Amino acid sequence: MKLVRIKFSPEAEEVYKYLNEQAPKSKIERSILTAIHKKSEFIANVLSIRIFL
């Protein structure tokens, strides 16, 4: 299995950090973050790779 790291654009990285900070307090941000993780897991399964965010 190949190891792959996701590289965010500066703007996307800022949003991702914000979502991680707000997720414990906000159901909406937690839902968005969960969707991002599920999508990356889906892609990893299809391509048979391991993804690190």
Summary of the structure (lengths in Angstrom):
residues: 53
radius of gyration: 12.1
end to end distance: 16.6
largest distance: 35.4
contacts: 112
relative contact order: 0.24
helix: 64%
strand: 15%
